[in-house]
């Protein structure tokens, strides 16, 4: 039986119950079981239901609405802490509001392990850390590690079995990504001759200029400028190549960086970290992995 029913309620606790029920009743999004929803349409109705539950079963009240209570309101209910279940809820709710150093450390480790477990799922699924997906999230970073070694014209070519409308859509998306890369290059002060896209655009512009110049004058100009001539810079730019092994190493480095960004919470625009960090089912995943690693280490030492 609820301790509240075993003792005479003092005027102060009755007033506290009235006050917190009144405040909660004005929250339009407050949860009520389906069976009570039709009876909880007005603040007055909601207050009556809340006050009744708090009087009858404070443990259920705290489980259902405790996260909505303030620290002062929790303290006002401390007179009920001789009940184990109620005391557990009160301590748990207080730890959420004002966690100790040990609780913060434990929570941080828990979040880290859950994100690791979720990342393992993303890796197995194969999409989130695919090259295309990483490039879409971080186009400039992809360009610096991988893209500048690739032939940019290939991204605009039609693909086998692709509809023309799909090709146009992909080209439009590609133009947006290129614009983002160029914008970042400009922001960082990268030389214009090294901007992405200039390895294609610049030769055409130079060819038009050369048609307007006399052949002798063009040769003299090239001789004077030498290796600093814009066309030479383009050749150097487009000549960036890497072996298959080097490309794989670059891709591995990019993937590690992207995974670290995910773990540190930088992917909040693409994922809901709240759901990941509060997902208790992920605990089983990382605990199984930890046990497996421990077993391998144990039998490996034998």
C-alpha positions as CSV (number, residue, x, y, z in Angstrom):
1,X,0.0,0.0,0.0
2,X,1.2,3.5,-0.8
3,X,2.7,5.2,2.3
4,X,0.7,8.2,1.4
5,X,-2.4,6.3,2.4
6,X,-0.8,5.0,5.7
7,X,-0.3,8.5,7.2
8,X,-2.2,11.6,7.6
9,X,-1.2,14.0,4.9
10,X,0.2,17.2,6.2
11,X,-1.2,20.5,4.8
12,X,2.2,21.1,3.2
13,X,2.3,17.8,1.3
14,X,-1.3,18.2,0.2
15,X,-0.5,21.7,-1.1
16,X,2.5,20.3,-2.9
17,X,0.4,17.6,-4.5
18,X,-2.2,20.2,-5.6
19,X,0.5,22.5,-7.0
20,X,2.4,19.9,-9.1
21,X,-0.9,18.4,-10.4
22,X,-2.1,21.9,-11.3
23,X,1.2,22.6,-13.2
24,X,1.3,19.3,-15.0
25,X,-2.4,19.6,-16.0
26,X,-1.6,22.6,-18.2
27,X,0.8,20.6,-20.3
28,X,-1.1,19.8,-23.5
29,X,1.2,17.0,-24.6
30,X,1.2,15.1,-21.2
31,X,0.8,11.4,-21.6
32,X,-2.4,9.6,-20.4
33,X,-3.2,5.9,-21.0
34,X,-5.7,5.3,-23.8
35,X,-8.4,4.3,-21.4
36,X,-8.2,7.7,-19.7
37,X,-7.7,10.0,-22.7
38,X,-11.4,10.7,-23.2
39,X,-11.5,11.8,-19.5
40,X,-8.5,14.1,-19.8
41,X,-9.7,16.7,-22.3
42,X,-9.5,19.8,-20.0
43,X,-6.9,21.0,-17.5
44,X,-9.4,20.5,-14.7
45,X,-10.0,16.9,-15.8
46,X,-6.2,16.2,-16.1
47,X,-5.5,17.7,-12.7
48,X,-8.1,15.5,-11.1
49,X,-6.6,12.4,-12.7
50,X,-3.1,13.3,-11.8
51,X,-4.0,14.1,-8.2
52,X,-5.8,10.8,-7.9
53,X,-2.9,8.8,-9.2
54,X,-0.4,10.6,-7.0
55,X,-2.5,9.8,-4.0
56,X,-3.1,6.2,-4.8
57,X,0.2,5.1,-6.4
58,X,3.1,7.6,-6.2
59,X,5.5,5.0,-7.7
60,X,3.5,4.8,-10.9
61,X,3.0,8.6,-10.9
62,X,6.8,9.1,-10.7
63,X,7.5,6.5,-13.4
64,X,5.0,8.1,-15.7
65,X,5.4,11.8,-15.0
66,X,8.6,12.1,-12.9
67,X,10.7,13.4,-15.8
68,X,8.3,16.4,-15.9
69,X,9.0,17.3,-12.2
70,X,11.4,19.9,-11.0
71,X,14.1,19.3,-8.4
72,X,12.1,21.2,-5.8
73,X,9.0,19.1,-6.6
74,X,11.0,15.9,-6.2
75,X,12.3,17.1,-2.8
76,X,8.7,17.8,-1.7
77,X,8.0,14.1,-2.3
78,X,11.0,13.0,-0.3
79,X,8.6,12.2,2.7
80,X,7.7,9.1,0.7
81,X,11.3,7.7,0.5
82,X,10.8,5.0,3.0
83,X,9.1,3.0,0.2
84,X,11.8,1.2,-1.8
85,X,10.2,1.6,-5.2
86,X,9.4,5.3,-4.7
87,X,12.8,5.9,-3.3
88,X,14.4,4.3,-6.4
89,X,12.4,6.6,-8.7
90,X,13.3,9.7,-6.7
91,X,17.0,8.9,-6.7
92,X,17.0,8.0,-10.4
93,X,15.2,11.3,-11.3
94,X,17.5,13.3,-9.1
95,X,20.5,11.8,-10.9
96,X,19.1,12.8,-14.2
97,X,18.7,16.4,-13.0
98,X,22.0,16.7,-11.1
99,X,24.2,13.7,-11.9
100,X,27.3,13.0,-9.8
101,X,30.8,12.8,-11.4
102,X,30.7,9.0,-11.3
103,X,27.2,9.0,-12.9
104,X,28.4,11.4,-15.7
105,X,31.4,9.2,-16.3
106,X,29.2,6.1,-16.4
107,X,26.7,7.8,-18.8
108,X,29.5,8.9,-21.1
109,X,30.8,5.4,-21.3
110,X,27.3,4.1,-22.0
111,X,26.7,6.6,-24.8
112,X,30.1,5.8,-26.3
113,X,29.4,2.0,-26.3
114,X,25.9,2.5,-27.7
115,X,27.2,4.6,-30.6
116,X,29.9,2.0,-31.3
117,X,27.3,-0.7,-31.4
118,X,25.1,1.4,-33.7
119,X,28.0,2.2,-35.9
120,X,28.8,-1.5,-36.3
121,X,25.2,-1.9,-37.6
122,X,25.7,1.0,-40.1
123,X,28.9,-0.6,-41.3
124,X,27.3,-4.0,-41.8
125,X,24.3,-2.4,-43.6
126,X,26.9,-1.0,-46.0
127,X,25.3,2.3,-47.1
128,X,26.1,5.0,-44.5
129,X,29.8,4.7,-44.8
130,X,29.8,4.0,-48.6
131,X,31.8,6.4,-50.7
132,X,28.8,8.0,-52.2
133,X,27.1,8.5,-48.9
134,X,30.2,10.0,-47.3
135,X,30.8,12.3,-50.2
136,X,27.2,13.5,-50.0
137,X,27.7,14.4,-46.2
138,X,31.2,15.8,-46.5
139,X,31.9,16.7,-50.2
140,X,35.0,18.7,-49.5
141,X,36.6,16.2,-47.2
142,X,35.9,13.5,-49.8
143,X,37.5,15.6,-52.4
144,X,40.7,16.2,-50.4
145,X,41.2,12.5,-49.6
146,X,39.8,10.8,-52.7
147,X,38.0,13.0,-55.2
148,X,41.0,14.9,-56.5
149,X,42.5,11.6,-57.7
150,X,39.4,10.6,-59.6
151,X,38.3,11.6,-63.1
152,X,35.5,14.1,-62.5
153,X,33.9,13.6,-65.9
154,X,32.8,10.1,-65.0
155,X,30.3,11.4,-62.5
156,X,28.3,13.2,-65.2
157,X,28.2,10.3,-67.6
158,X,25.0,8.3,-68.1
159,X,25.1,4.9,-66.4
160,X,23.9,1.6,-67.9
161,X,20.1,1.2,-67.5
162,X,19.7,4.7,-66.2
163,X,16.7,6.8,-67.4
164,X,17.5,10.2,-68.9
165,X,15.5,11.9,-66.1
166,X,17.6,10.0,-63.5
167,X,20.8,11.2,-65.3
168,X,19.7,14.8,-65.2
169,X,18.7,14.5,-61.5
170,X,22.1,13.0,-60.7
171,X,23.9,15.8,-62.6
172,X,21.9,18.4,-60.8
173,X,22.9,16.8,-57.4
174,X,26.5,16.6,-58.6
175,X,26.5,20.3,-59.5
176,X,25.3,21.1,-55.9
177,X,28.2,19.0,-54.4
178,X,30.8,20.6,-56.7
179,X,29.5,24.0,-55.7
180,X,29.9,23.1,-52.0
181,X,33.5,21.9,-52.6
182,X,34.3,25.1,-54.5
183,X,32.7,27.2,-51.8
184,X,34.9,25.6,-49.2
185,X,38.0,25.9,-51.4
186,X,37.3,29.6,-51.7
187,X,36.7,30.0,-48.0
188,X,40.0,28.3,-47.3
189,X,41.9,30.4,-49.8
190,X,42.7,27.6,-52.2
191,X,44.3,29.0,-55.5
192,X,41.6,29.4,-58.2
193,X,43.5,27.1,-60.6
194,X,43.0,24.3,-58.1
195,X,39.3,24.7,-57.6
196,X,37.3,21.6,-58.5
197,X,35.8,21.9,-62.0
198,X,38.5,24.2,-63.3
199,X,40.4,21.3,-64.7
200,X,37.5,21.0,-67.2
201,X,36.4,24.6,-67.6
202,X,39.8,26.3,-67.9
203,X,41.2,24.6,-71.0
204,X,38.1,25.5,-73.0
205,X,38.5,29.2,-71.9
206,X,42.2,29.1,-72.8
207,X,41.5,27.5,-76.2
208,X,39.1,30.4,-77.1
209,X,41.7,32.9,-76.0
210,X,44.5,31.2,-78.0
211,X,42.3,31.3,-81.2
212,X,42.3,35.1,-80.9
213,X,46.1,35.4,-80.6
214,X,48.8,35.2,-83.2
215,X,50.7,32.0,-83.1
216,X,54.0,33.8,-82.7
217,X,52.8,36.0,-79.9
218,X,51.4,32.9,-78.2
219,X,54.8,31.1,-78.4
220,X,56.6,34.2,-77.0
221,X,54.1,34.5,-74.1
222,X,54.5,30.8,-73.2
223,X,58.3,31.2,-73.4
224,X,58.1,34.2,-71.0
225,X,55.7,32.6,-68.5
226,X,57.1,29.1,-68.6
227,X,55.8,26.6,-66.1
228,X,53.6,29.3,-64.4
229,X,51.4,29.5,-67.5
230,X,47.7,28.7,-66.4
231,X,47.5,25.8,-68.9
232,X,50.5,24.2,-67.2
233,X,48.8,24.5,-63.8
234,X,45.8,22.7,-65.2
235,X,48.0,19.9,-66.5
236,X,49.5,19.5,-63.1
237,X,46.1,19.6,-61.5
238,X,44.6,16.9,-63.8
239,X,47.7,14.8,-63.5
240,X,47.2,14.0,-59.8
241,X,47.1,10.2,-59.8
242,X,47.4,7.5,-57.3
243,X,47.9,3.7,-57.4
244,X,45.1,1.4,-56.5
245,X,46.9,0.7,-53.2
246,X,47.3,4.4,-52.4
247,X,43.6,5.0,-53.3
248,X,42.5,2.3,-50.9
249,X,44.7,3.8,-48.2
250,X,43.1,7.3,-48.8
251,X,39.6,5.8,-48.7
252,X,40.5,4.0,-45.4
253,X,41.7,7.3,-43.9
254,X,38.5,9.0,-45.0
255,X,36.3,6.3,-43.6
256,X,38.1,6.4,-40.2
257,X,37.6,10.2,-40.1
258,X,33.9,9.9,-41.0
259,X,33.4,7.2,-38.3
260,X,35.1,9.4,-35.7
261,X,32.8,12.3,-36.7
262,X,29.8,10.0,-36.2
263,X,31.0,8.9,-32.7
264,X,31.7,12.4,-31.6
265,X,28.2,13.5,-32.5
266,X,28.9,15.6,-35.5
267,X,26.4,13.8,-37.7
268,X,23.4,15.3,-35.9
269,X,22.1,16.7,-39.2
270,X,21.8,13.2,-40.6
271,X,20.9,11.1,-37.5
272,X,18.9,11.4,-34.3
273,X,21.5,10.9,-31.6
274,X,18.9,11.0,-28.8
275,X,17.3,7.8,-30.1
276,X,20.8,6.1,-30.4
277,X,22.0,7.3,-27.0
278,X,18.8,6.2,-25.2
279,X,18.4,2.9,-27.0
280,X,18.9,0.2,-24.3
281,X,18.8,-2.6,-26.9
282,X,22.2,-1.5,-28.1
283,X,23.7,-2.5,-24.8
284,X,23.2,-6.1,-25.7
285,X,25.1,-5.6,-28.9
286,X,28.3,-4.1,-27.4
287,X,28.2,-6.4,-24.4
288,X,28.2,-9.4,-26.7
289,X,31.0,-7.9,-28.7
290,X,33.0,-7.2,-25.5
291,X,32.5,-10.7,-24.3
292,X,33.6,-12.1,-27.6
293,X,36.7,-10.0,-27.6
294,X,37.5,-11.1,-24.0
295,X,37.1,-14.8,-25.0
296,X,39.4,-14.4,-28.0
297,X,42.0,-12.7,-25.9
298,X,41.7,-15.4,-23.2
299,X,42.0,-18.3,-25.6
300,X,44.6,-16.5,-27.6
301,X,46.9,-16.2,-24.6
302,X,46.6,-20.0,-24.0
